[in-house]
Amino acid sequence: MPNPNIKVFSTEFCPYCVALKEFLKENNIEFEAVDVTQDIKAQEEMIKKSGQMGVPVVIIDNEVIIGFDREKISKILKLET
C-alpha cells in the first residue's frame, strides 16, 4: 500500500495540534504540516474542505478528520491501537 497523502492544518499554539503531530511522528507517519496562521491560502483550503475554522484538521488522502481523533486516524492508517 503506498503511503497516504497526509496534510495537517494546525497552529503552533494549539495543544491538540501538537499532540496530533507528535502522534504521527511517534508512528513514523510522514505528513505535511501547514500553519494556518502563516498561510492564508492553506487556511482557506482547510475551511473549504472541512467547513471548520478550528484546528487541527487532518486530510488523509481525501478523508477529512476534524480534531485529533486518534481512533479514526489509527483506523484509516491501519495502526495498531
Backbone hydrogen bonds in HBPLUS format (Angstrom, degrees):
<---DONOR---> <-ACCEPTOR-->    atom                        ^
c    i                          cat <-CA-CA->   ^        H-A-AA   ^      H-
h    n   atom  resd res      DA  || num        DHA   H-A  angle D-A-AA Bond
n    s   type  num  typ     dist DA aas  dist angle  dist       angle   num
A0061-ASP N   A0005-ASN O   2.73 MM  56  4.92 173.8  1.73 151.2 152.8     1
A0032-GLU N   A0006-ILE O   2.86 MM  26  6.18 163.4  1.89 149.0 153.9     2
A0007-LYS N   A0059-ILE O   2.93 MM  52  5.21 156.0  1.99 143.8 151.8     3
A0059-ILE N   A0007-LYS O   2.88 MM  52  5.21 161.7  1.91 152.2 158.3     4
A0008-VAL N   A0032-GLU O   2.73 MM  24  6.05 167.5  1.75 164.3 167.0     5
A0034-VAL N   A0008-VAL O   2.78 MM  26  6.00 164.8  1.80 170.8 166.8     6
A0009-PHE N   A0057-VAL O   2.81 MM  48  5.15 174.1  1.81 168.4 166.7     7
A0057-VAL N   A0009-PHE O   3.11 MM  48  5.15 154.8  2.18 139.1 146.2     8
A0010-SER N   A0034-VAL O   2.87 MM  24  6.09 166.2  1.89 167.5 167.5     9
A0036-VAL N   A0010-SER O   2.89 MM  26  5.97 149.7  1.99 159.2 169.1    10
A0017-CYS N   A0014-CYS O   3.11 MM   3  5.23 122.1  2.46  99.4 113.8    11
A0018-VAL N   A0014-CYS O   3.10 MM   4  6.45 159.9  2.14 155.7 160.7    12
A0019-ALA N   A0015-PRO O   3.00 MM   4  6.17 163.1  2.03 144.7 149.4    13
A0020-LEU N   A0016-TYR O   2.90 MM   4  6.01 156.2  1.96 142.7 149.3    14
A0021-LYS N   A0017-CYS O   2.99 MM   4  6.23 167.6  2.01 154.4 156.8    15
A0022-GLU N   A0018-VAL O   2.95 MM   4  6.15 157.3  2.00 150.3 157.1    16
A0023-PHE N   A0019-ALA O   2.88 MM   4  6.07 157.1  1.94 148.2 154.6    17
A0024-LEU N   A0020-LEU O   3.03 MM   4  6.36 158.8  2.07 152.5 157.3    18
A0025-LYS N   A0021-LYS O   2.96 MM   4  6.18 162.3  2.00 148.2 153.3    19
A0026-GLU N   A0022-GLU O   2.80 MM   4  6.00 163.5  1.82 156.0 160.4    20
A0027-ASN N   A0023-PHE O   3.18 MM   4  6.37 138.1  2.37 139.5 149.7    21
A0027-ASN N   A0024-LEU O   3.18 MM   3  5.19 129.9  2.44  95.3 108.4    22
A0029-ILE N   A0024-LEU O   2.89 MM   5  5.08 171.6  1.90 150.2 149.7    23
A0028-ASN N   A0025-LYS O   2.90 MM   3  4.90 160.2  1.94 111.7 113.8    24
A0038-GLN N   A0035-ASP O   3.00 MM   3  5.54 152.3  2.08 114.0 122.2    25
A0039-ASP N   A0035-ASP O   3.13 MM   4  6.29 136.7  2.33 146.2 158.8    26
A0043-GLN N   A0039-ASP O   3.00 MM   4  6.33 151.6  2.09 146.5 155.3    27
A0044-GLU N   A0040-ILE O   2.91 MM   4  6.21 157.9  1.96 152.2 157.2    28
A0045-GLU N   A0041-LYS O   2.93 MM   4  6.19 154.1  2.00 145.6 153.0    29
A0046-MET N   A0042-ALA O   2.85 MM   4  6.06 160.6  1.89 152.3 157.0    30
A0047-ILE N   A0043-GLN O   3.02 MM   4  6.26 164.3  2.05 151.5 155.1    31
A0048-LYS N   A0044-GLU O   2.93 MM   4  6.06 160.7  1.97 147.8 153.6    32
A0049-LYS N   A0045-GLU O   2.91 MM   4  6.08 162.0  1.94 152.9 157.3    33
A0050-SER N   A0046-MET O   2.87 MM   4  5.84 154.4  1.93 150.0 157.1    34
A0051-GLY N   A0047-ILE O   2.72 MM   4  4.85 144.8  1.85 130.8 139.6    35
A0067-GLY N   A0056-PRO O   2.72 MM  11  4.94 156.1  1.78 161.5 159.3    36
A0058-VAL N   A0065-ILE O   2.83 MM   7  5.08 170.0  1.84 155.5 158.3    37
A0065-ILE N   A0058-VAL O   2.75 MM   7  5.08 164.3  1.77 161.2 164.8    38
A0060-ILE N   A0063-GLU O   2.88 MM   3  5.15 155.3  1.94 151.6 153.0    39
A0063-GLU N   A0060-ILE O   2.86 MM   3  5.15 164.9  1.88 136.0 134.0    40
A0073-ILE N   A0069-ASP O   2.92 MM   4  6.12 170.5  1.93 166.6 169.8    41
A0074-SER N   A0070-ARG O   2.86 MM   4  5.93 161.8  1.89 148.5 154.1    42
A0075-LYS N   A0071-GLU O   2.97 MM   4  6.15 154.6  2.03 145.5 152.5    43
A0076-ILE N   A0072-LYS O   2.97 MM   4  6.22 166.6  1.99 153.0 155.9    44
A0077-LEU N   A0073-ILE O   2.95 MM   4  6.09 161.5  1.99 152.1 157.5    45
A0078-LYS N   A0074-SER O   2.82 MM   4  5.67 102.6  2.43 132.1 149.3    46
A0079-LEU N   A0074-SER O   2.80 MM   5  4.84 164.8  1.82 142.2 147.1    47
A0078-LYS N   A0075-LYS O   3.14 MM   3  4.89 152.8  2.21  96.4 104.5    48
